[in-house]
Each structure stands twice: as structure tokens, then as C-alpha cells.
Amino acid sequence: MDKLCTLTEHHCRNLLTGYGWPRDMEIAFRLSYSQGDGAAFYGHLTCEDLSRILEQQVSRGELRKAECRRLVRRIEASDTVLYLERNAFGHRYAHAGCIRYVWRDGDCAPDNDVAGEIESLIRSDVEALCRQMACDGYLLQEAMLPSSEPVVFQRNTANFVVRVEETEDVYCGDDDAEFRNELIALILDKGACYRPLAISVVSTTSGNTMGTAWAGDALRLPGQPVRAWFDRHWLTEATEEARQTINALTQAFSTFVKTH
């Protein structure tokens, strides 16, 4: 889960940046397919932040340049800060409806009409961002948590079964931003999955697991053959552990035979 949370938060911050918002907003998300679940974010917007956000809306064709210039002049004259805070629902849920908008800190806050216009434009960004964060968050979650059929494949020999199955997160590395961005793009655009795997060597006689290896970075694309993504080094680790287990059992049993 640590890796999933890290990647989801990183993506949410990328979305904020793309809309001209500060990257350091507080991110909150609850993604358990329950009522009230989703994503939200909190923090404050300075005059500079508000101006940048409105200019981004102009670049997306959502606001006319003349309207943007008029509002930016009023924002700069007001020297105030718009806070996005949790309302009564924000402590239990995470969605756009959990946010309240409060003007503070300015010696000359914008008048009600201008404040209402700005809040309306900011609210439209918030609603779009919260929807996108939640939608993408669910896709990331589905791509990184074990599926309903966790066994990816297995191979049978005369005495053993080699089984590869999805498992919970076994490692959370300090991946750099470039890697995270590439991984997010593969998941959201290509439908890739990035699930940790357990590679086990199981005795068909006793049913005991003789050796296990862990792969915390198994990236798979839809329709990709096993040979394209499976690292045989994982299998080598599992079989080596199985060999050591079998040798230890053999030695223990030989000692048992000698003493009896």
C-alpha cells in the first residue's frame, strides 16, 4: 500500500501542477468504492496562485482573456488569500463537497461580487481535479493491488509446482519522479499493471512451500507473453531457496536415522 499511496499522491500533485495550482496542497483520498469516497485537497491560494490558475483557465479556453485581466487586477489590488479548508464532511469523506472557501489575511478583501466570481472559477477547477484524481486513483489501485484471481501462472513438474501469484506490496523504494511519471502513463494510457509477485516452489507430495522469491517491480502490459516480462532471476532465487530447504531436510533426516 505504501507504493500505491506514494504513486497516487505523486499523480495528484502532477494534476494540480497541470492546472496551475500549487504542488504542495494537502492531498486526501479515500478509494474504497463507498459512498463519499474520492479525492480532495486543501491549502491556501495567494494572489499569485489565483492569477496563475485563472491564466491556465484562459489557456484551456474556459475563461476569456478580458475577464481574466479584470479579475487579476482585482485580485492583485485585494492582497488577500483564499483558503480551502475541510468542512463538516471533510473529516469523514474525500470529495469536492468536503471543501469550504474562506478569504483571509488581506487588508482589502475583494468585494462580494468579485469574490463570488473567483470562487466559482476556483470551484470548477476543484470539481474537475477531484473527479480526475478519484478516477485515476481507482485505476492506479486496480493496477497495483492483487486481482480477484491472483495466480498469474504455474508450471508443474514431477515433484514440484512453480507458482507465480500476485501479493501485497513487499517493497517501497525511493523511485525518482521520472520513473513514477513513466509508470503512471503506462498504467493510465496502456492499461499496464504493476503488482508485486511471489514466486513459490511447492512440493506436490507434501504441499509444503520449499522456496519463495519476491518481485516487487513486476510490470505487465495487457496481452504480453510471460517471457516478455518475467525475469528468470526470480525463479533462480526461488529454486535456490528450495534446494537449500531440501538439503537441510535431508541432513536432518539422515541425523534422525543415525540416532535411531
Salt bridges, closest charged atoms under 4 A:
GLU9 OE2 - ARG13 NH2 2.99
GLU26 OE2 - ARG86 NH2 3.01
ASP49 OD1 - ARG52 NH2 2.79
GLU62 OE1 - ARG60 NH2 2.97
GLU67 OE2 - ARG64 NH2 3.80
GLU67 OE1 - ARG70 NH2 2.77
GLU85 OE1 - ARG100 NH2 2.96
GLU85 OE2 - ARG104 NH1 2.43
ASP111 OD2 - ARG74 NH2 2.41
GLU117 OE1 - ARG70 NH2 2.53
ASP125 OD1 - ARG60 NH2 2.92
ASP136 OD2 - HIS11 NE2 2.72
GLU166 OE2 - ARG195 NH1 2.99
GLU166 OE2 - ARG220 NH2 2.76
GLU237 OE2 - HIS233 NE2 2.87
GLU240 OE1 - ARG243 NH1 2.85
